[in-house]
Amino acid sequence: MDQDRSVKARVQEQFGKHAEKYVASEGHAQGDDLEIMLQWLEPRPEWRVLDIATGGGHAAEKLSPRVRHVVATDLTRPMLAAAAAHLAGRGCDNILYTVADAEQLPFLDAAFDAVACRIAAHHFPNPALFMQEAARVLKPGGRFMFIDNVAPEDDALAAFMNRFEAMRDPSHVRCLPVREWKALAEAAGLRVVHEQMGRKRHAFPSWVRRTADTEEQARLVEQFILGGPASGREYFSVQADEGTDGALQSLQIDDWRVLLEKPAQP
């Protein structure tokens, strides 16, 4: 438990420092996964929806015009404040912002018609508990749209990925492979309705500086990736300049989009 608290303190520190960068981040604000979320959830005007670890509020913003209420939560108060400020002038007047831990949600059982969590769970120290909490607050028959970066199924490639992610972002815990997420969802009583693998290209200079505090930190991440195994550079489609400096320009990371459903009571 002390370790979990330490991890969450790092998350709060990291996102508190870089809150505005996450609000403005194109990788978070844009993406076909937001449209897929709407297509799969099929939100209804009477719904109450929970957005777990809302970050810059991008999923909450998409859902807001289509449902009755959105409760947007985040562990980090400055991150939540930045999201609220961003959405204040965008007509999203049905969003309630609540500081909350994804692994200990302050809501009653079956409180929401739908739940969303997008590009956040790799920061959670106990993903099994998070999945159980998401299922608990869902109404029977409710839907959970889950999106996150995922690790390759190969253990060595997964270790390489999680190492460079942790070097870039001290609040990173672990990207899980899809097989582990499916096992956690099943254990929480959720079933897969739709799923899709995505692949997102990240421009390295902006990607690394969204979380790196110093140029030295950014340089070490670059050196680690470029010096990694050929299989890792190939899998993550690492692109570097052909000039003498060989600067890292981009890489690609998998994400998994899945619609989960809580069975209706008989």
C-alpha positions in Angstrom: 0.0 0.0 0.0 2.9 2.4 0.8 4.3 1.7 -2.7 0.9 2.4 -4.3 0.7 5.8 -2.4 4.2 6.6 -3.6 3.2 5.9 -7.2 0.1 8.0 -6.9 2.1 10.9 -5.4 4.4 10.8 -8.5 1.3 10.8 -10.7 -0.1 13.9 -9.0 3.3 15.6 -9.1 3.9 14.8 -12.8 0.4 15.7 -14.0 0.3 18.8 -11.8 3.4 20.1 -13.5 2.4 19.3 -17.0 -1.4 19.7 -16.9 -1.6 22.4 -19.6 0.5 20.2 -22.0 -2.0 17.4 -21.7 -4.9 19.7 -22.4 -3.1 21.0 -25.6 -1.6 17.6 -26.6 -2.8 16.7 -30.1 -2.3 13.0 -29.3 -4.9 13.3 -26.6 -7.2 15.9 -28.1 -7.5 14.2 -31.4 -7.6 10.6 -32.7 -10.0 8.3 -34.4 -10.5 6.5 -31.0 -12.7 9.4 -29.8 -15.1 8.8 -32.7 -15.0 5.1 -32.2 -15.9 5.7 -28.5 -19.1 7.5 -29.6 -20.0 4.9 -32.2 -19.6 1.9 -29.9 -21.1 3.5 -26.7 -24.1 4.8 -28.6 -24.7 7.4 -25.8 -28.3 8.4 -25.0 -29.7 11.7 -23.8 -30.8 10.3 -20.4 -27.4 8.8 -19.5 -25.2 9.6 -16.6 -21.6 8.9 -17.6 -18.3 8.6 -15.7 -15.0 9.6 -17.3 -12.2 8.1 -15.2 -8.9 9.9 -15.2 -10.1 12.5 -17.6 -6.8 14.2 -18.0 -7.3 17.1 -20.4 -11.1 16.3 -20.5 -11.2 15.2 -24.2 -13.4 12.2 -23.7 -15.7 14.1 -21.4 -16.0 16.9 -24.0 -17.0 14.4 -26.7 -19.6 12.8 -24.5 -21.1 15.9 -23.0 -23.5 17.0 -25.8 -24.9 13.5 -26.1 -25.8 12.6 -22.5 -27.5 14.1 -19.5 -24.5 14.4 -17.2 -20.8 13.6 -17.3 -18.8 13.1 -14.1 -15.1 13.7 -15.0 -12.7 12.5 -12.4 -8.9 12.7 -12.0 -6.5 12.0 -9.2 -4.7 15.3 -9.8 -6.5 18.5 -8.8 -4.5 20.9 -11.1 -5.1 18.5 -14.0 -8.8 18.5 -13.3 -8.8 22.3 -13.0 -7.0 22.7 -16.3 -9.6 20.4 -18.0 -12.4 22.4 -16.4 -10.9 25.7 -17.6 -10.4 24.4 -21.1 -14.0 23.2 -21.4 -15.6 26.2 -19.6 -16.1 28.1 -22.9 -17.0 25.2 -25.0 -20.6 24.7 -24.0 -19.9 21.7 -21.7 -22.2 22.8 -18.9 -23.3 19.3 -17.8 -19.9 18.1 -16.6 -19.2 17.8 -12.9 -15.5 17.6 -12.0 -14.5 15.4 -9.0 -11.1 14.6 -7.6 -11.1 10.8 -7.3 -8.8 7.7 -7.3 -9.6 5.3 -10.1 -8.9 2.4 -7.8 -11.3 3.7 -5.1 -14.1 5.5 -6.8 -16.4 7.6 -4.4 -19.6 6.5 -6.0 -22.3 4.0 -5.2 -22.8 0.7 -7.0 -24.6 0.9 -10.3 -24.5 4.7 -10.4 -23.7 5.1 -14.1 -25.1 4.1 -17.4 -21.6 4.1 -19.0 -18.0 4.5 -18.0 -15.0 5.7 -20.1 -11.3 5.6 -19.4 -8.9 6.8 -22.2 -5.1 6.8 -22.3 -4.7 6.7 -18.5 -4.6 3.2 -17.0 -0.9 2.7 -17.6 -0.5 5.1 -14.6 -2.5 3.0 -12.3 -0.5 0.8 -9.8 -3.4 -1.7 -9.4 -5.2 -2.2 -12.7 -7.2 -5.1 -11.4 -8.7 -3.0 -8.7 -9.4 -0.2 -11.3 -11.3 -2.7 -13.5 -13.3 -4.0 -10.6 -14.3 -0.4 -9.6 -15.3 0.5 -13.1 -17.5 -2.6 -13.2 -18.9 -1.9 -9.7 -20.2 1.6 -10.6 -21.8 0.5 -13.8 -25.5 -0.3 -14.0 -26.4 -3.9 -15.1 -26.3 -3.7 -18.9 -24.0 -0.7 -18.7 -21.1 -0.2 -21.1 -17.5 0.6 -20.4 -15.3 2.1 -23.1 -11.7 1.5 -22.3 -8.7 2.8 -24.4 -5.1 2.6 -23.4 -1.6 2.2 -24.8 -0.7 -1.5 -24.7 2.5 -3.5 -24.6 3.4 -6.1 -27.2 2.7 -9.7 -26.3 6.4 -10.5 -26.5 7.9 -10.1 -23.0 11.2 -8.6 -24.1 9.5 -6.0 -26.3 7.1 -5.2 -23.5 10.0 -4.7 -21.1 11.8 -2.4 -23.6 8.6 -0.3 -24.1 7.9 0.1 -20.4 11.5 1.0 -19.7 11.5 3.9 -22.2 8.1 5.0 -21.1 9.2 5.2 -17.4 12.4 7.0 -18.4 10.2 9.6 -20.3 7.5 9.9 -17.6 8.3 9.0 -13.9 4.5 8.5 -13.3 4.3 5.7 -15.8 3.6 2.3 -14.1 3.1 -0.3 -16.8 1.5 -0.8 -20.2 -0.2 -4.2 -20.1 -0.6 -6.5 -23.1 -4.1 -7.1 -24.3 -4.3 -10.6 -22.9 -3.8 -9.3 -19.4 -6.5 -6.6 -19.8 -8.9 -9.2 -21.1 -8.2 -11.4 -18.1 -8.8 -8.5 -15.7 -12.1 -7.6 -17.4 -13.3 -11.1 -17.3 -12.4 -11.3 -13.6 -14.4 -8.1 -13.0 -17.5 -9.7 -14.6 -17.3 -7.7 -17.9 -17.5 -9.1 -21.4 -16.0 -7.9 -24.6 -18.5 -6.5 -27.1 -16.2 -4.8 -29.6 -12.4 -4.5 -29.8 -9.8 -2.9 -32.1 -6.1 -2.4 -32.2 -4.8 1.1 -33.1 -1.4 2.4 -33.7 -0.4 6.0 -33.0 2.6 7.8 -34.4 4.3 10.1 -32.0 6.7 12.9 -33.1 9.5 12.3 -30.6 10.5 15.9 -29.8 7.0 16.9 -28.6 6.2 13.5 -27.2 9.3 13.3 -24.9 9.1 17.0 -23.9 5.5 16.7 -22.7 6.8 14.9 -19.6 10.6 15.3 -19.5 11.7 18.0 -17.1 15.2 18.6 -18.6 16.9 18.3 -22.0 19.2 15.7 -20.4 16.2 13.5 -19.6 15.0 13.8 -23.2 18.5 12.9 -24.5 18.7 9.8 -22.3 15.3 8.6 -23.5 16.5 9.1 -27.1 19.7 7.3 -26.6 18.0 4.4 -24.9 15.5 3.9 -27.8 18.1 4.3 -30.5 20.5 2.0 -28.7 17.8 -0.6 -28.1 17.5 -4.0 -29.9 16.8 -4.1 -33.6 13.6 -5.9 -32.9 12.4 -3.1 -30.6 13.3 -0.4 -33.1 11.5 -2.3 -35.8 8.4 -3.1 -33.8 8.0 0.5 -32.7 8.8 1.8 -36.2 11.5 4.1 -34.9 12.5 6.7 -37.4 15.7 8.8 -37.1 17.3 11.4 -39.3 19.7 10.1 -41.9 22.1 12.9 -41.3 25.2 12.9 -39.0 23.2 13.6 -35.8 20.8 10.7 -36.4 18.2 12.4 -34.2 15.1 10.4 -33.3 12.1 11.8 -35.2 9.2 9.5 -34.4 8.0 6.1 -33.1 4.7 4.3 -33.1 2.9 2.7 -30.1 -0.1 0.4 -30.0 -3.3 1.2 -28.3 -6.3 -1.0 -27.6 -9.9 0.1 -27.9 -12.5 -2.1 -26.3 -16.2 -1.8 -25.4 -17.0 -3.9 -22.4 -20.4 -4.7 -21.0 -21.7 -5.6 -17.6 -24.3 -8.3 -18.0 -27.9 -7.4 -17.3 -29.4 -9.0 -14.2 -31.7 -11.9 -15.0 
